[in-house]
């Protein structure tokens, strides 16, 4: 099984926070090839909110009908909770992964 198939099984029917979902402006290319993680998750999840630090990418995605927020995942406070916090290819790029994990935990529902 590929990673998208496994992730989709875990997020089907759930609310998802996708951290770093803009994929360094590669979303258009990946979407056209059918391999953009955010789109694959959005197709099966109850709802998906994306966060990314890249303001221009977030604006492009919101203009295309996606729900993205500009946020630093090591300090974010969206005042929302989700069933799943997803980070496809992000944690290895963070200066403080522990801070991200604490933020992720604050954004999870009690049983998330």
DSSP file (Angstrom, degrees, kcal/mol; ACC not computed):
  #  RESIDUE AA STRUCTURE BP1 BP2  ACC     N-H-->O    O-->H-N    N-H-->O    O-->H-N    TCO  KAPPA ALPHA  PHI   PSI    X-CA   Y-CA   Z-CA
    1    1 A X              0   0    0      0, 0.0     2,-0.1     0, 0.0     0, 0.0   0.000 360.0 360.0 360.0 144.3    0.0    0.0    0.0
    2    2 A X     >  -     0   0    0      1,-0.1     4,-1.7     4,-0.0     3,-0.2  -0.462 360.0-104.4 -86.9 168.4    1.2    3.5   -0.6
    3    3 A X  H  > S+     0   0    0      1,-0.2     4,-2.8     2,-0.2     5,-0.2   0.876 117.8  54.9 -62.0 -41.2    1.2    6.2    2.0
    4    4 A X  H  > S+     0   0    0      1,-0.2     4,-2.8     2,-0.2    -1,-0.2   0.899 106.3  52.0 -62.3 -39.9   -1.9    8.0    0.7
    5    5 A X  H  > S+     0   0    0      2,-0.2     4,-1.5     1,-0.2    -1,-0.2   0.921 112.7  45.2 -61.5 -44.0   -4.0    4.8    0.8
    6    6 A X  H  X S+     0   0    0     -4,-1.7     4,-1.2     2,-0.2    -2,-0.2   0.930 114.7  47.4 -65.7 -46.1   -3.0    4.3    4.5
    7    7 A X  H >X S+     0   0    0     -4,-2.8     4,-1.4     1,-0.2     3,-0.6   0.915 108.1  55.3 -63.7 -43.3   -3.6    7.9    5.5
    8    8 A X  H 3X S+     0   0    0     -4,-2.8     4,-1.3     1,-0.3     3,-0.3   0.878 104.4  54.3 -59.0 -37.3   -7.0    8.0    3.8
    9    9 A X  H 3< S+     0   0    0     -4,-1.5    -1,-0.3     1,-0.2    -2,-0.2   0.848 110.1  48.0 -62.9 -32.8   -8.1    5.0    5.8
   10   10 A X  H << S+     0   0    0     -4,-1.2    -1,-0.2    -3,-0.6    -2,-0.2   0.706 117.8  38.5 -81.4 -21.2   -7.2    6.8    9.0
   11   11 A X  H >< S+     0   0    0     -4,-1.4     3,-2.3    -3,-0.3    35,-0.4   0.485  77.0 130.6-110.9  -4.0   -8.9   10.1    8.1
   12   12 A X  T 3< S-     0   0    0     -4,-1.3    33,-0.3     1,-0.3     3,-0.1  -0.296  87.0  -0.2 -57.3 125.3  -12.1    9.0    6.4
   13   13 A X  T 3  S+     0   0    0     31,-2.5    -1,-0.3     1,-0.2     2,-0.2   0.555 111.6 112.8  74.9   8.8  -15.1   10.7    8.0
   14   14 A X  S <  S-     0   0    0     -3,-2.3    32,-1.6    30,-0.1    33,-1.3  -0.698  73.1-107.9-112.0 162.3  -12.9   12.7   10.4
   15   15 A X  E     -a   47   0A   0     -2,-0.2    69,-1.9    31,-0.2    68,-1.0  -0.766  43.0-163.1 -87.1 135.1  -12.0   16.3   10.9
   16   16 A X  E     -ab  48  84A   0     31,-2.4    33,-2.6    -2,-0.4     2,-0.6  -0.954  24.1-157.9-129.5 137.2   -8.4   16.9    9.9
   17   17 A X  E     -ab  49  85A   0     67,-2.6    69,-3.3    -2,-0.4     2,-0.8  -0.970  18.9-159.3-107.0 114.5   -5.8   19.6   10.5
   18   18 A X  E >   -ab  50  86A   0     31,-3.0    33,-2.5    -2,-0.6     3,-0.8  -0.849   6.5-156.0-100.9 107.1   -3.2   19.3    7.7
   19   19 A X  E 3  S+a   51   0A   0     67,-3.2    69,-0.4    -2,-0.8    70,-0.3  -0.705  76.4   4.5 -88.9 126.7    0.0   21.0    8.8
   20   20 A X  T >  S+     0   0    0     31,-2.6     3,-1.6    -2,-0.5    -1,-0.2   0.730  82.4 151.8  76.5  22.5    2.3   22.2    6.0
   21   21 A X  T <   +     0   0    0     30,-1.0    17,-0.3    -3,-0.8    31,-0.1   0.620  52.9  75.6 -67.2 -15.5   -0.2   21.2    3.4
   22   22 A X  T 3 >S-     0   0    0     29,-0.3     5,-1.0    16,-0.1     3,-0.4   0.712  89.0-145.9 -71.7 -17.1    0.8   23.8    0.8
   23   23 A X  T X 5 -     0   0    0     -3,-1.6     3,-2.1     1,-0.2    -2,-0.1   0.889  57.6 -60.0  59.3  45.2    3.8   21.6    0.1
   24   24 A X  T 3 5S-     0   0    0      1,-0.3    -1,-0.2    -4,-0.1    -3,-0.0   0.884 100.5 -55.4  51.5  46.3    6.3   24.4   -0.7
   25   25 A X  T 3 5S+     0   0    0     -3,-0.4     3,-0.4     1,-0.1    -1,-0.3   0.565 116.5 112.6  66.3  10.1    4.2   25.7   -3.6
   26   26 A X  T <>5 +     0   0    0     -3,-2.1     4,-2.8    -4,-0.4     5,-0.3   0.438  41.7 101.1 -88.4   0.2    4.2   22.2   -5.3
   27   27 A X  H  ><S+     0   0    0     -5,-1.0     4,-2.9     1,-0.2     5,-0.2   0.858  78.1  52.0 -58.4 -38.8    0.5   21.7   -4.7
   28   28 A X  H  > S+     0   0    0     -3,-0.4     4,-2.1     2,-0.2    -1,-0.2   0.939 113.3  43.2 -63.5 -46.6   -0.5   22.6   -8.3
   29   29 A X  H  > S+     0   0    0     -4,-0.3     4,-1.1     2,-0.2    -2,-0.2   0.927 117.5  45.8 -63.8 -45.9    2.0   20.1   -9.8
   30   30 A X  H  X>S+     0   0    0     -4,-2.8     5,-2.8     1,-0.2     6,-0.7   0.882 110.8  53.4 -67.0 -37.7    1.1   17.4   -7.3
   31   31 A X  H ><5S+     0   0    0     -4,-2.9     3,-1.1    -5,-0.3    -1,-0.2   0.917 106.6  52.1 -62.7 -42.6   -2.6   18.0   -7.7
   32   32 A X  H 3<5S+     0   0    0     -4,-2.1    -1,-0.2     1,-0.3    -2,-0.2   0.777 112.6  45.9 -65.8 -25.3   -2.3   17.6  -11.5
   33   33 A X  H 3<5S-     0   0    0     -4,-1.1    -1,-0.3    -3,-0.2    -2,-0.2   0.463 114.2-117.7 -93.8  -3.4   -0.5   14.3  -11.0
   34   34 A X  T <<5S+     0   0    0     -3,-1.1    -3,-0.2    -4,-0.6    -2,-0.1   0.753  88.5 103.7  75.8  24.3   -3.0   13.1   -8.4
   35   35 A X      < +     0   0    0     -5,-2.8     2,-0.6    -6,-0.1    -4,-0.2   0.252  34.4 124.3-123.2  12.4   -0.5   12.9   -5.6
   36   36 A X     >  -     0   0    0     -6,-0.7     4,-2.0     1,-0.2     3,-0.3  -0.661  52.0-149.8 -77.6 118.2   -1.2   16.0   -3.5
   37   37 A X  H  > S+     0   0    0     -2,-0.6     4,-2.4     1,-0.2     5,-0.2   0.883  91.9  55.6 -55.8 -45.7   -1.8   14.6    0.0
   38   38 A X  H  > S+     0   0    0    -17,-0.3     4,-2.8     1,-0.2    -1,-0.2   0.910 109.0  46.5 -58.3 -44.7   -4.2   17.4    1.0
   39   39 A X  H  > S+     0   0    0     -3,-0.3     4,-1.6     1,-0.2    -1,-0.2   0.892 111.3  52.3 -65.6 -39.1   -6.5   16.8   -1.9
   40   40 A X  H  < S+     0   0    0     -4,-2.0     4,-0.4     1,-0.2    -1,-0.2   0.879 113.7  43.3 -63.8 -38.0   -6.4   13.0   -1.2
   41   41 A X  H >X S+     0   0    0     -4,-2.4     4,-2.3     1,-0.2     3,-1.6   0.906 109.5  56.8 -72.3 -43.2   -7.4   13.6    2.4
   42   42 A X  H 3< S+     0   0    0     -4,-2.8    -2,-0.2     1,-0.3    -1,-0.2   0.815  97.9  63.8 -58.3 -31.7  -10.0   16.2    1.5
   43   43 A X  T 3< S+     0   0    0     -4,-1.6    -1,-0.3     1,-0.2    -2,-0.2   0.732 119.1  21.3 -66.6 -22.8  -11.7   13.7   -0.7
   44   44 A X  T <4 S+     0   0    0     -3,-1.6   -31,-2.5    -4,-0.4    -2,-0.2   0.584 101.6  94.4-122.7 -16.2  -12.6   11.3    2.2
   45   45 A X  S  < S-     0   0    0     -4,-2.3   -30,-0.2   -33,-0.3   -33,-0.2  -0.369  74.9-125.3 -79.3 158.5  -12.4   13.4    5.4
   46   46 A X  S    S-     0   0    0    -32,-1.6     2,-0.3   -35,-0.4   -31,-0.2   0.923  92.6 -17.3 -64.4 -45.1  -15.4   15.1    7.0
   47   47 A X  E     -a   15   0A   0    -33,-1.3   -31,-2.4     2,-0.0     2,-0.4  -0.975  63.0-154.7-157.9 154.4  -13.5   18.4    6.8
   48   48 A X  E     -a   16   0A   0     -2,-0.3     2,-0.5   -33,-0.2    19,-0.3  -0.992   4.5-171.3-138.3 128.3   -9.9   19.5    6.3
   49   49 A X  E     -a   17   0A   0    -33,-2.6   -31,-3.0    -2,-0.4     2,-0.3  -0.980  15.7-155.1-113.6 128.7   -8.2   22.7    7.4
   50   50 A X  E     -ac  18  68A   0     17,-3.0    19,-2.4    -2,-0.5     2,-0.4  -0.787   6.6-165.7-101.3 147.5   -4.7   23.3    6.1
   51   51 A X  E     +ac  19  69A   0    -33,-2.5   -31,-2.6    -2,-0.3   -30,-1.0  -0.989  15.0 159.4-129.1 143.2   -2.1   25.4    7.8
   52   52 A X  E     - c   0  70A   0     17,-2.0    19,-1.6    -2,-0.4     6,-0.1  -0.982  42.2-133.5-157.1 153.7    1.1   26.7    6.2
   53   53 A X  S    S+     0   0    0     -2,-0.3     2,-1.1    17,-0.2    19,-0.1   0.604  82.6  96.3 -83.4 -12.9    3.6   29.5    6.9
   54   54 A X     >  -     0   0    0      1,-0.2     4,-2.3    17,-0.1     5,-0.2  -0.674  56.3-169.5 -86.0  97.6    3.7   30.5    3.2
   55   55 A X  H  > S+     0   0    0     -2,-1.1     4,-2.4     1,-0.2    -1,-0.2   0.883  83.3  50.6 -56.5 -46.0    1.2   33.4    3.0
   56   56 A X  H  > S+     0   0    0      1,-0.2     4,-2.2     2,-0.2    -1,-0.2   0.903 111.2  48.6 -61.6 -41.6    1.1   33.5   -0.8
   57   57 A X  H  > S+     0   0    0      2,-0.2     4,-2.6     1,-0.2    -1,-0.2   0.905 110.4  51.4 -65.0 -41.3    0.5   29.8   -1.1
   58   58 A X  H  X S+     0   0    0     -4,-2.3     4,-2.7     1,-0.2    10,-0.2   0.914 109.8  49.9 -62.0 -42.8   -2.3   30.0    1.4
   59   59 A X  H  X S+     0   0    0     -4,-2.4     4,-2.1     2,-0.2    -1,-0.2   0.909 111.4  48.9 -63.0 -41.7   -3.9   32.9   -0.5
   60   60 A X  H  X S+     0   0    0     -4,-2.2     4,-1.2     2,-0.2    -2,-0.2   0.919 112.9  47.4 -62.2 -44.3   -3.7   30.9   -3.7
   61   61 A X  H  <>S+     0   0    0     -4,-2.6     5,-2.4     1,-0.2     3,-0.3   0.905 111.5  49.3 -66.9 -41.8   -5.2   27.8   -2.1
   62   62 A X  H ><5S+     0   0    0     -4,-2.7     3,-1.5     1,-0.2    -1,-0.2   0.885 108.4  54.1 -64.5 -37.7   -8.1   29.7   -0.5
   63   63 A X  H 3<5S+     0   0    0     -4,-2.1    -1,-0.2     1,-0.3    -2,-0.2   0.788 105.9  54.3 -64.8 -26.7   -8.8   31.4   -3.8
   64   64 A X  T 3<5S-     0   0    0     -4,-1.2    -1,-0.3    -3,-0.3    -2,-0.2   0.391 130.0 -94.8 -88.5   2.7   -9.1   27.9   -5.3
   65   65 A X  T < 5S+     0   0    0     -3,-1.5    -3,-0.2     1,-0.3     2,-0.2   0.511  82.8 128.0 100.9   5.2  -11.7   26.9   -2.7
   66   66 A X      < -     0   0    0     -5,-2.4     2,-0.7    -6,-0.1    -1,-0.3  -0.496  60.3-122.7 -88.2 164.2   -9.5   25.2   -0.1
   67   67 A X        +     0   0    0    -19,-0.3   -17,-3.0    -2,-0.2     2,-0.3  -0.858  47.6 155.3-110.1  94.8   -9.6   26.1    3.6
   68   68 A X  E     -c   50   0A   0     -2,-0.7     2,-0.4   -10,-0.2   -17,-0.2  -0.897  24.9-159.8-121.2 150.4   -6.1   27.1    4.6
   69   69 A X  E     -c   51   0A   0    -19,-2.4   -17,-2.0    -2,-0.3     2,-0.6  -0.960  24.3-119.4-126.2 145.3   -4.8   29.4    7.4
   70   70 A X  E     +c   52   0A   0     -2,-0.4     2,-0.3   -19,-0.2   -17,-0.2  -0.762  55.5 142.1 -82.1 121.7   -1.4   31.1    7.7
   71   71 A X        -     0   0    0    -19,-1.6     2,-0.7    -2,-0.6   -17,-0.1  -0.981  55.3-123.9-160.7 147.8    0.2   29.8   10.8
   72   72 A X    >>  -     0   0    0     -2,-0.3     3,-2.4     1,-0.1     4,-1.3  -0.876  26.5-147.0 -90.2 114.8    3.6   28.7   12.2
   73   73 A X  T 34 S+     0   0    0     -2,-0.7    30,-0.2     1,-0.3    31,-0.1   0.652  95.1  60.9 -64.9 -14.8    3.0   25.1   13.3
   74   74 A X  T 34 S+     0   0    0      1,-0.1    -1,-0.3    29,-0.1    29,-0.1   0.589 123.6  18.7 -84.3 -10.3    5.4   25.5   16.3
   75   75 A X  T <4 S+     0   0    0     -3,-2.4    -2,-0.2    27,-0.0    -1,-0.1   0.321  89.6 138.4-138.3   6.2    3.3   28.3   17.7
   76   76 A X     <  +     0   0    0     -4,-1.3     2,-0.2     1,-0.1    -5,-0.1  -0.178  24.3 179.7 -66.0 148.8   -0.2   28.1   16.2
   77   77 A X        +     0   0    0      1,-0.0    -1,-0.1    30,-0.0    -4,-0.0  -0.748   8.8 166.9-144.9  94.8   -3.4   28.5   18.1
   78   78 A X        -     0   0    0     -2,-0.2     3,-0.1     2,-0.2    -1,-0.0   0.517  44.6-129.6 -87.6  -6.1   -6.4   28.1   15.8
   79   79 A X  S    S+     0   0    0      1,-0.2     2,-0.3     0, 0.0    28,-0.0   0.826  75.7 104.2  56.9  32.9   -8.9   27.9   18.6
   80   80 A X        -     0   0    0     29,-0.0     2,-0.3     2,-0.0    -1,-0.2  -0.943  60.0-143.3-136.8 158.5  -10.3   24.7   17.0
   81   81 A X        -     0   0    0     -2,-0.3     2,-0.3    -3,-0.1    27,-0.3  -0.934  15.2-167.2-125.6 151.1  -10.0   21.0   17.7
   82   82 A X  B     -d  108   0B   0     25,-2.8    27,-3.3    -2,-0.3   -66,-0.2  -0.890  31.1-129.1-134.8 159.3   -9.7   18.1   15.2
   83   83 A X  S    S+     0   0    0    -68,-1.0     2,-0.4    -2,-0.3   -67,-0.2   0.824  98.2  24.7 -74.6 -32.7   -9.9   14.4   15.2
   84   84 A X  E     -b   16   0A   0    -69,-1.9   -67,-2.6    23,-0.1     2,-0.6  -0.997  60.4-157.7-137.7 134.8   -6.6   14.1   13.3
   85   85 A X  E     -b   17   0A   0     -2,-0.4     2,-0.4    27,-0.3   -67,-0.2  -0.975  24.4-164.4-109.1 120.6   -3.5   16.3   13.0
   86   86 A X  E     +b   18   0A   0    -69,-3.3   -67,-3.2    -2,-0.6     2,-0.3  -0.871  20.2 175.0-111.0 135.0   -1.7   15.4    9.9
   87   87 A X        +     0   0    0     -2,-0.4     3,-0.3   -69,-0.2     4,-0.2  -0.812   4.7 176.1-137.8  96.9    1.9   16.3    8.9
   88   88 A X  S    S-     0   0    0    -69,-0.4    -1,-0.1    -2,-0.3   -68,-0.1   0.952  78.3  -6.8 -69.3 -53.9    2.9   14.6    5.7
   89   89 A X  S    S+     0   0    0    -70,-0.3    -1,-0.2   -69,-0.1   -69,-0.0  -0.431 111.5  88.6-141.7  59.9    6.4   16.0    5.0
   90   90 A X    >   +     0   0    0     -3,-0.3     3,-3.0     2,-0.1     4,-0.4   0.740  58.1  74.1-126.0 -47.1    7.0   18.6    7.6
   91   91 A X  G >  S+     0   0    0      1,-0.3     3,-1.2    -4,-0.2     6,-0.1   0.769  93.6  58.8 -57.4 -31.7    8.5   17.6   10.9
   92   92 A X  G 3  S+     0   0    0      1,-0.2    -1,-0.3     5,-0.0    -2,-0.1   0.625 104.5  53.8 -72.2 -10.4   12.0   17.1    9.5
   93   93 A X  G <  S+     0   0    0     -3,-3.0    -1,-0.2     4,-0.0     2,-0.2   0.461  87.7 104.4 -98.8  -3.4   12.0   20.7    8.5
   94   94 A X    <   -     0   0    0     -3,-1.2     3,-0.4    -4,-0.4    -4,-0.0  -0.522  62.0-147.9 -86.3 146.3   11.1   22.2   11.8
   95   95 A X  S    S+     0   0    0      1,-0.3     2,-0.3    -2,-0.2    -1,-0.1   0.830  99.0  24.1 -73.9 -34.1   13.5   24.0   14.2
   96   96 A X    >>  +     0   0    0      1,-0.1     4,-1.6     2,-0.0     3,-0.7  -0.692  63.7 174.3-136.1  81.1   11.6   22.7   17.2
   97   97 A X  H 3> S+     0   0    0     -3,-0.4     4,-2.5    -2,-0.3     5,-0.2   0.819  81.7  61.3 -58.0 -30.5    9.6   19.5   16.6
   98   98 A X  H 3> S+     0   0    0      2,-0.2     4,-2.0     1,-0.2    -1,-0.2   0.900 102.1  50.5 -63.4 -40.6    8.7   19.3   20.2
   99   99 A X  H <> S+     0   0    0     -3,-0.7     4,-2.2     2,-0.2    -1,-0.2   0.904 110.1  51.0 -63.4 -40.9    6.9   22.7   20.1
  100  100 A X  H  X S+     0   0    0     -4,-1.6     4,-3.1     1,-0.2    -2,-0.2   0.938 108.0  51.6 -60.1 -46.6    5.0   21.5   17.1
  101  101 A X  H  X S+     0   0    0     -4,-2.5     4,-2.2     1,-0.2    -1,-0.2   0.872 109.2  50.7 -61.6 -36.7    4.0   18.3   18.9
  102  102 A X  H  X S+     0   0    0     -4,-2.0     4,-1.9     2,-0.2    -1,-0.2   0.918 112.3  46.7 -65.2 -43.0    2.7   20.3   21.8
  103  103 A X  H  X S+     0   0    0     -4,-2.2     4,-1.2     2,-0.2    -2,-0.2   0.917 110.8  52.6 -63.4 -42.8    0.7   22.5   19.4
  104  104 A X  H >< S+     0   0    0     -4,-3.1     3,-0.6     1,-0.2     4,-0.4   0.923 107.9  51.0 -59.5 -44.3   -0.6   19.5   17.6
  105  105 A X  H >< S+     0   0    0     -4,-2.2     3,-1.3     1,-0.2    -1,-0.2   0.888 106.4  54.6 -61.8 -39.5   -1.8   18.0   20.9
  106  106 A X  H 3< S+     0   0    0     -4,-1.9    -1,-0.2     1,-0.2    -2,-0.2   0.767 107.9  51.4 -64.7 -24.5   -3.7   21.2   21.8
  107  107 A X  T << S+     0   0    0     -4,-1.2   -25,-2.8    -3,-0.6     2,-0.3   0.429  91.3  98.3 -94.3   0.8   -5.5   21.0   18.5
  108  108 A X  B <  S-d   82   0B   0     -3,-1.3   -25,-0.2    -4,-0.4   -24,-0.0  -0.675  75.5-118.8 -90.2 141.8   -6.7   17.4   19.0
  109  109 A X    >   -     0   0    0    -27,-3.3     3,-2.0    -2,-0.3    -1,-0.1  -0.250  44.0 -92.5 -62.6 165.6  -10.1   16.4   20.2
  110  110 A X  T 3  S+     0   0    0      1,-0.3    -1,-0.1     2,-0.1    -2,-0.1   0.848 129.7  33.1 -53.8 -37.7  -10.1   14.5   23.5
  111  111 A X  T 3         0   0    0      1,-0.2    -1,-0.3     0, 0.0   -28,-0.1   0.208 360.0 360.0-104.0  14.7  -10.1   11.2   21.6
  112  112 A X    <         0   0    0     -3,-2.0   -27,-0.3   -30,-0.1    -1,-0.2   0.473 360.0 360.0 -70.7 360.0   -8.0   12.5   18.6
